[in-house]
Amino acid sequence: MTGNAQHSPDFSGVLFGAAYYAEYQFTDRIDEDLDLMAAAGFTVIRVGESVWSTWEPRDGEFDLEWLLPVLDGAHARGIGVILGTPTYAIPPWLQVKHPELAGQPATGVPKPWGARQEVDYSQPLFRGYAERIIRAVVSRYATHPAVIGFQVDNEPGSFPFHNPLAFQEFVERLKRHYGDVDTLNREWGLTYWSHRIAAWTELWAPDGNSLPQYDLAWRRYQADLTTEFIAWQAAIVREYSSAGQFVMTCIQYPQPTQHDVQLTAALDVAAANPYYGMQDHLAFDKDLSTIPRWWSTGVWGLLRQADRAWASKQQRYLVTETNAQSISGAEQNYPGYPGQLRLAALALVSRGASMIEYWQWQTMNYGTETYWGGVLPHSQRPGRVYREVSEVGALLKALGNSVDGFVPDADITLVYSNESKWAFEFTPPLHTPDLAPDRTAYATIFDAFHRGVIESGAQARIVHTSQFGASPTAFALEHPVLVVPALYIVTDDELTFLRDYAAAGGHLVIGIRTAYADEEARARVAVAPSLLAGPAGVWYEEYSNLDAPVAVTGSGGFAASEGARATQWLDSLQLDGADTILGYDHPEFGRFPAMTTRVAGAGRISYVGTVPNPALAADIARWLVAEPIAAGWARSATVTVASGRTATGARLWFISNWSSDDATVSAPHAVASAVTDEAFVANHTFSLEPWASLVLVDE
């Protein structure tokens, strides 16, 4: 046993594979499947995380040997294995024995059994059963030579627990944090609507709560429960794992009760499940509507998922699940166009992925996810998807260790805030077309700026306030342009850091709602934007929703494109030393600036007082960084150029044509193929077929 030390994954190249469930098959085809995987270039599979009732068919009765042929066969073919703990789908015998373990998404309303992720994993009773199965599985296979790492649980954080024990613990943590009810009354403003309490027993359940302060505390608590559960599992696994094996959990980032930075703190590596719309959803020149909340649409949406995965630990990450073909239910059937699997895989690698793993190997013939396509179809005969996956495997094998230590380049950094997202889900500043609260307001605002970076031809990095570090000067050197959209929940110390960042030479770009509330979700008693109005040279006290897009006009060197529009929101900005560089073409709102800028110490602070549409967001990004890293690459409109540095200092270039049409790109300097080593002189023009991609390296 090795204790609880963390260690970074120790492998070279990009791991490649799929989740594999031999136990779901009608017949034994382990050898046939593994042979096909090896032929496709697989170097990793994930196993075991979904079948507690197979591992432990009856209470205390374990069947652990069924997985051994899979691990033996994988090892014989040079395929590593990630072993999962099966705690996210509890067995029926445990459901019957302890129905009280069912999580309650509302007080007194248990989640029905029959799916997965129904249990309240904060309960000590559940932890006892979970620990028993974790130790049984992990102790049996931790020393198997095929096992390179462990996944604890699966996509945790799916719903908040309103169970009695969970609520009691919430109250206990409030006691520890605030000390007494008088402090809670003051900090939460419970005088309002006669909510003052005289004893902790008077605190109401969250179901009927209407106060933002309570809700934010509740959301933080629920995320803490998820973090603690995963850290608890990781500590158990590390009692058996060796120094060469990593521990992680796979994250579905939209899950409501997880905070990815905190969740991954006790893990060796971040692991993400980026699912994305395929077909025309990946066309750079098309703008299709958003699909289910856990998918993304657009090239920018896929890259935003990748950038968030990097941001969790500010290091390379694993892709534990992603599209092989059609995903979701029987009604969603959109397999990728030829070439899109390769394109998406390289896009993820270009933003820091060190593993690409599909979900799953074989499309299941039964169960909830019968029509969620895998690498093999229902017939189990290798087809087009298998052939394209094999091409990706061959490409990643050819790249080999050339991507080791890869760090993606970034022209513009954006600050992401889980707590601001939670606050806006409860009290959103935006509304839907039918005037209902828009619970996705935070994503709307943040994504507008991130998308603008991508569609301007620049590259993005995402950071969290907890990753600022101690030195604003050092941060400004590493992140010379910092966009802060909707940082609503923010401390005075964080605002001071942002102010000092600009003074130290950084270009700080403030978006709407930033600095408006404090860490308790209370509107600040201060001129907005609090602590930043002075150095920014602009302030406001009024604001308005915009029910229709408003045209804008540039000035002072800002060029607004023809389709640039302000949308959904307007801060009534008042100049106090700043210069206007963007205005509204509107009979009333024209008296307010839409965007301002001002020198602040050795740096600059700009303020964007609206939610920019894609055209305006791209204009803003181009104004912020006139010469991005990839500026010299002349290319068709549907081509993106991503880049980064490897451990050797070499710069890799990932060229992608997100279109059904042919395209071209010209290199500004001599490059070589990272796959074949073929050299190309400066200004060489590459022809790209539809959905084609290249990986090049500087000569």
Secondary structure, DSSP 4 states (H G I P E B T S, - for coil): ---S--------S-EEEEE--GGG-SS--HHHHHHHHHHTT--EEEESTT-HHHH-SBTTB---GGGHHHHHHHHHTT-EEEEEP-TTS--HHHHHH-GGGB--SBTTBPPPSSSSS-B-TT-HHHHHHHHHHHHHHHHHHTT-TTEEEEE-SSS---S----HHHHHHHHHHHHHHH-SHHHHHHHHTTTGGG---SSGGGPPPGGG---HHHHHHHHHHHHHHHHHHHHHHHHHHHTT--TT-EEE-EE-TT-TT--HHHHHTTSSS-EE--EE--GGGG-TT--PPP-STTEE-HHHHHHHHHHHHHHHHTS-EEE----SS--SSTT---PPPTTHHHHHHHHHHHTTEEEEEES-SB--SSSTTTTS--SB-TT----HHHHHHHHHHHHHHHHGGGGTT-EE--SEEEEE-HHHHHHHHHS-S-B-TTS-B-TTHHHHHHHHHHHHHHHTT--EEEEEGGGS-S-HHHHHHH-SEEEE----B--HHHHHHHHHHHHTT-EEEE-TTTTSB-TTSPBPSSSBSTTTHHHHTEEBS-EEEEEEEEEEEE-TT----TT-EEEEEEE--EESS-EEEEEE-STTGGGSEEEEEEEETTEEEEEE-EEE-HHHHHHHHHHH-SS-TTTT-EE-TTEEEEEEE-TTSPEEEEEEE-SSS-EEEE-SS-EEETTT--EE-TTPEEEE-TT-EEEEEE-
